[in-house]
């Protein structure tokens, strides 16, 4: 399933966001998100492939611009002390 498809479809995006906040999602792409998002946020995606970096950047920008409260909730869950926030935001802007 393409990233653009998920971002454009409110239901799919909500399912993926719910997966990021828990592990209760039956879609494979949701499970992958929930498993990989914490590391991506905390390491600025250093272990990601170029394709994964592109997806993380696009999805993060979309959430920041269009669903800011969801973005804040996810970022606060995986980086509650804001230790990695600045470096991740720099990664997003590249």
Protein Blocks (a to p, Z undefined) as FASTA:
>chain_A
ZZklmmmmmklmmmmmmmmmmccdfbfklmmmmmmmmmmmmnoommpcfklmmmmmmmmm
mmmmmmmmlmmmmmmmmmmnommmmmmmmmmmZZ
